[in-house]
């Protein structure tokens, strides 16, 4: 029977939705958090907070998982295609150079998997990253995976999706300042916000573990919110998650410039500039920024594009 737990502090809430779990299996991997959401919704902040836990390592965005369900062929073809995809090291295929892993050591791990499956190889990647950080468990944070939750869950049954949702106005204003914004038009950004939120909620009905976290709650009540996240992940809460500045700085430092499959390279400065908040404590001044930077007409246009979700989620002006 599905259940729901809500920590209320209107207009924001943390919602947990899960399906009944099968009988315990000692060999079942522990829950693997997969942080998703519309870009600029606070996924990086939550990732750094979880990465600060002494038992959990969350790598920079991987991107490559999106390409894995499409791999085909016999075991050796899959092995080769998996390795080539994960280590491609170009936008928007993979971010291999951000992980700090040895490519040949990874190849040896992949070669040792018998019988080879994409699931086993993907678990080997996460295990290798966690070990490189001296931690027993790993997580994942790539916002765009919000559109592929059921496919990822098919590869990793242990995946627990954490969907971060933020006010569409603040999301759009932050997104417009990035090199990867799909448009400067607030109506387009409102439509993309709606598309991502709807995808996450639709996908939640087809996965075993799903949790919604409001960005506003993460900022205003970080400990309460993180305790709820840890409960879903079968992870003991640790106050280290509230002191994430050092992990945030380390995360920024390891980001590299990127080649693209199409278009000019993205230099390192562009990638690091947008993550300065990861070194600072939760800042309530990041909430409701749209009130001082949008006209009434702009907000109205944004809300029309974002649709009924704005009111449903308590974000209507």
C-alpha positions as semicolon CSV with decimal commas, in nm:
position;residue;x (nm);y (nm);z (nm)
1;X;0,000;0,000;0,000
2;X;0,143;0,338;-0,095
3;X;0,211;0,579;0,186
4;X;0,281;0,948;0,222
5;X;0,469;1,144;0,485
6;X;0,449;1,522;0,474
7;X;0,655;1,770;0,672
8;X;0,446;2,084;0,636
9;X;0,565;2,443;0,640
10;X;0,333;2,603;0,388
11;X;0,375;2,643;0,101
12;X;0,650;2,382;0,089
13;X;0,645;2,013;0,174
14;X;0,856;1,699;0,161
15;X;0,665;1,404;0,020
16;X;0,770;1,040;0,033
17;X;0,602;0,784;-0,188
18;X;0,706;0,421;-0,200
19;X;0,578;0,080;-0,293
20;X;0,575;-0,224;-0,064
21;X;0,918;-0,377;-0,036
22;X;0,987;-0,746;-0,092
23;X;1,121;-0,970;0,182
24;X;1,470;-0,878;0,294
25;X;1,755;-1,012;0,086
26;X;2,095;-0,978;0,244
27;X;2,257;-0,946;-0,097
28;X;2,028;-0,668;-0,219
29;X;2,229;-0,346;-0,265
30;X;2,134;-0,064;-0,028
31;X;1,921;0,220;-0,167
32;X;2,111;0,428;-0,421
33;X;1,993;0,792;-0,424
34;X;1,943;0,933;-0,773
35;X;1,891;1,310;-0,747
36;X;1,686;1,452;-1,035
37;X;1,488;1,762;-1,124
38;X;1,465;2,063;-1,348
39;X;1,807;2,229;-1,388
40;X;1,878;2,501;-1,130
41;X;1,631;2,354;-0,882
42;X;1,884;2,280;-0,607
43;X;1,997;1,932;-0,710
44;X;2,364;2,026;-0,668
45;X;2,306;2,153;-0,315
46;X;2,137;1,831;-0,210
47;X;2,411;1,627;-0,380
48;X;2,684;1,807;-0,186
49;X;2,494;1,767;0,139
50;X;2,463;1,392;0,085
51;X;2,822;1,371;-0,037
52;X;2,926;1,517;0,300
53;X;2,789;1,209;0,477
54;X;3,075;0,981;0,586
55;X;2,908;0,676;0,428
56;X;2,792;0,818;0,095
57;X;2,980;0,947;-0,211
58;X;2,790;1,138;-0,481
59;X;2,995;1,197;-0,798
60;X;2,961;1,496;-1,028
61;X;2,694;1,458;-1,295
62;X;2,753;1,141;-1,492
63;X;2,531;1,192;-1,802
64;X;2,626;0,851;-1,940
65;X;2,348;0,658;-1,765
66;X;2,100;0,816;-2,006
67;X;2,269;0,632;-2,294
68;X;2,292;0,286;-2,135
69;X;1,935;0,159;-2,194
70;X;2,000;0,192;-2,569
71;X;2,308;-0,032;-2,575
72;X;2,261;-0,355;-2,768
73;X;2,458;-0,658;-2,884
74;X;2,617;-0,965;-2,736
75;X;2,805;-0,955;-2,406
76;X;3,136;-0,848;-2,557
77;X;2,974;-0,577;-2,769
78;X;2,793;-0,450;-2,459
79;X;3,116;-0,454;-2,258
80;X;3,297;-0,248;-2,520
81;X;3,009;-0,006;-2,577
82;X;2,959;0,042;-2,204
83;X;3,325;0,127;-2,146
84;X;3,339;0,360;-2,447
85;X;3,022;0,542;-2,340
86;X;3,121;0,589;-1,976
87;X;3,470;0,715;-2,062
88;X;3,376;0,919;-2,373
89;X;3,440;1,240;-2,177
90;X;3,241;1,485;-2,385
91;X;2,914;1,672;-2,342
92;X;2,651;1,543;-2,333
93;X;2,770;1,181;-2,323
94;X;2,985;1,155;-2,013
95;X;3,188;1,361;-1,766
96;X;3,461;1,104;-1,706
97;X;3,741;1,352;-1,630
98;X;3,537;1,498;-1,342
99;X;3,543;1,170;-1,149
100;X;3,917;1,146;-1,085
101;X;3,922;0,774;-1,168
102;X;4,193;0,578;-1,348
103;X;4,066;0,473;-1,689
104;X;4,274;0,156;-1,717
105;X;4,182;0,044;-1,366
106;X;3,819;0,091;-1,462
107;X;3,874;-0,111;-1,779
108;X;4,013;-0,397;-1,572
109;X;3,708;-0,391;-1,349
110;X;3,476;-0,406;-1,647
111;X;3,679;-0,684;-1,811
112;X;3,653;-0,891;-1,492
113;X;3,272;-0,897;-1,490
114;X;3,142;-1,242;-1,587
115;X;2,880;-1,279;-1,707
116;X;2,875;-0,922;-1,830
117;X;2,562;-0,714;-1,782
118;X;2,512;-0,339;-1,799
119;X;2,367;-0,349;-1,447
120;X;2,677;-0,520;-1,305
121;X;2,905;-0,278;-1,489
122;X;2,711;0,026;-1,370
123;X;2,730;-0,099;-1,013
124;X;3,105;-0,148;-1,063
125;X;3,139;0,219;-1,162
126;X;2,956;0,341;-0,852
127;X;3,153;0,104;-0,629
128;X;3,481;0,226;-0,775
129;X;3,388;0,590;-0,724
130;X;3,276;0,526;-0,364
131;X;3,601;0,343;-0,290
132;X;3,801;0,631;-0,437
133;X;3,631;0,855;-0,179
134;X;3,684;0,607;0,104
135;X;3,312;0,543;0,147
136;X;3,098;0,227;0,135
137;X;2,802;0,364;-0,063
138;X;2,745;0,578;-0,370
139;X;2,476;0,804;-0,510
140;X;2,395;0,982;-0,832
141;X;2,297;1,334;-0,931
142;X;2,211;1,424;-1,288
143;X;1,901;1,646;-1,321
144;X;1,807;1,523;-1,669
145;X;1,753;1,169;-1,545
146;X;1,411;1,294;-1,433
147;X;1,298;1,198;-1,783
148;X;1,433;0,841;-1,761
149;X;1,346;0,725;-1,413
150;X;1,170;0,399;-1,514
151;X;1,452;0,304;-1,752
152;X;1,714;0,368;-1,485
153;X;1,510;0,175;-1,229
154;X;1,506;-0,120;-1,468
155;X;1,887;-0,115;-1,470
156;X;1,921;-0,043;-1,098
157;X;1,632;-0,172;-0,888
158;X;1,800;-0,020;-0,582
159;X;1,761;0,331;-0,726
160;X;1,562;0,570;-0,504
161;X;1,479;0,887;-0,695
162;X;1,496;1,218;-0,509
163;X;1,311;1,480;-0,710
164;X;1,403;1,836;-0,612
165;X;1,138;2,097;-0,697
166;X;1,186;2,474;-0,678
167;X;0,965;2,776;-0,745
168;X;0,953;2,815;-1,125
169;X;1,033;3,186;-1,105
170;X;1,355;3,139;-0,909
171;X;1,442;2,838;-1,124
172;X;1,397;3,034;-1,447
173;X;1,598;3,335;-1,330
174;X;1,886;3,112;-1,221
175;X;1,868;2,907;-1,541
176;X;1,888;3,217;-1,762
177;X;2,234;3,293;-1,619
178;X;2,380;2,964;-1,738
179;X;2,538;2,858;-2,067
180;X;2,296;2,565;-2,094
181;X;1,970;2,760;-2,065
182;X;1,735;2,649;-2,345
183;X;1,612;3,006;-2,388
184;X;1,606;3,350;-2,231
185;X;1,229;3,359;-2,276
186;X;1,055;3,309;-1,942
187;X;0,765;3,137;-2,114
188;X;0,996;2,875;-2,262
189;X;1,166;2,824;-1,926
190;X;0,827;2,791;-1,758
191;X;0,730;2,522;-2,007
192;X;1,056;2,335;-1,946
193;X;1,006;2,355;-1,569
194;X;0,659;2,206;-1,611
195;X;0,790;1,934;-1,843
196;X;1,054;1,826;-1,591
197;X;0,823;1,831;-1,288
198;X;0,551;1,642;-1,474
199;X;0,805;1,383;-1,594
200;X;0,925;1,319;-1,240
201;X;0,574;1,281;-1,102
202;X;0,467;1,061;-1,391
203;X;0,779;0,846;-1,358
204;X;0,725;0,809;-0,983
205;X;0,435;0,574;-1,052
206;X;0,669;0,330;-1,226
207;X;0,958;0,313;-0,979
208;X;0,992;0,154;-0,636
209;X;1,142;0,447;-0,447
210;X;1,051;0,812;-0,498
211;X;1,087;1,120;-0,281
212;X;0,999;1,484;-0,346
213;X;1,205;1,752;-0,178
214;X;1,127;2,121;-0,206
215;X;1,430;2,345;-0,248
216;X;1,269;2,597;-0,016
217;X;1,243;2,338;0,260
218;X;1,604;2,235;0,207
219;X;1,708;2,598;0,261
220;X;1,478;2,684;0,551
221;X;1,483;2,351;0,737
222;X;1,789;2,162;0,616
223;X;1,820;1,924;0,910
224;X;1,455;1,821;0,910
225;X;1,461;1,771;0,533
226;X;1,784;1,572;0,537
227;X;1,654;1,349;0,815
228;X;1,360;1,260;0,591
229;X;1,595;1,188;0,301
230;X;1,819;0,969;0,517
231;X;1,522;0,771;0,644
232;X;1,422;0,679;0,289
233;X;1,781;0,582;0,206
234;X;1,826;0,363;0,518
235;X;2,108;0,599;0,613
236;X;2,167;0,732;0,963
237;X;2,148;1,111;0,978
238;X;2,489;1,274;1,031
239;X;2,533;1,642;1,115
240;X;2,828;1,652;0,875
241;X;2,571;1,701;0,600
242;X;2,492;2,045;0,739
243;X;2,858;2,150;0,715
244;X;2,909;2,083;0,345
245;X;3,128;2,378;0,245
246;X;3,452;2,177;0,215
247;X;3,285;1,911;0,000
248;X;3,131;2,183;-0,213
249;X;3,470;2,344;-0,272
250;X;3,623;2,008;-0,358
251;X;3,342;1,937;-0,602
252;X;3,394;2,269;-0,780
253;X;3,771;2,217;-0,792
254;X;3,745;1,885;-0,975
255;X;3,520;2,013;-1,257
256;X;3,704;2,022;-1,589
257;X;3,649;2,195;-1,922
258;X;3,441;1,985;-2,158
259;X;3,431;1,899;-2,525
260;X;3,085;1,882;-2,683
261;X;2,948;1,640;-2,939
262;X;2,842;1,953;-3,129
263;X;2,945;2,314;-3,073
264;X;3,247;2,482;-2,916
265;X;3,418;2,352;-2,600
266;X;3,282;2,461;-2,262
267;X;3,565;2,598;-2,053
268;X;3,612;2,523;-1,687
269;X;3,526;2,875;-1,571
270;X;3,178;2,851;-1,722
271;X;3,115;2,524;-1,540
272;X;3,241;2,638;-1,200
273;X;3,091;2,988;-1,196
274;X;2,738;2,865;-1,132
275;X;2,826;2,660;-0,824
276;X;2,960;2,923;-0,583
277;X;2,669;2,869;-0,342
278;X;2,792;2,514;-0,273
279;X;3,060;2,653;-0,042
280;X;2,818;2,864;0,165
281;X;2,551;2,779;0,425
282;X;2,185;2,766;0,314
283;X;2,087;3,118;0,215
284;X;1,724;3,225;0,251
285;X;1,788;3,528;0,028
286;X;1,786;3,282;-0,264
287;X;1,414;3,228;-0,205
288;X;1,159;3,447;-0,382
289;X;1,422;3,630;-0,587
290;X;1,169;3,658;-0,869
291;X;0,963;3,903;-0,659
292;X;1,231;4,169;-0,704
293;X;1,343;4,079;-1,055
294;X;1,020;4,003;-1,244
295;X;0,737;4,235;-1,340
296;X;0,380;4,125;-1,275
297;X;0,337;4,061;-1,648
298;X;0,651;3,844;-1,661
299;X;0,540;3,637;-1,364
300;X;0,195;3,597;-1,519
301;X;0,346;3,476;-1,847
302;X;0,573;3,234;-1,661
303;X;0,288;3,089;-1,456
304;X;0,069;3,046;-1,764
305;X;0,349;2,851;-1,931
306;X;0,419;2,645;-1,618
307;X;0,053;2,549;-1,595
308;X;-0,163;2,422;-1,307
309;X;0,138;2,277;-1,124
310;X;0,227;2,627;-1,002
311;X;-0,093;2,647;-0,798
312;X;-0,096;2,278;-0,708
313;X;0,252;2,304;-0,557
314;X;0,175;2,627;-0,373
315;X;0,393;2,853;-0,588
316;X;0,125;3,078;-0,736
317;X;0,197;3,450;-0,691
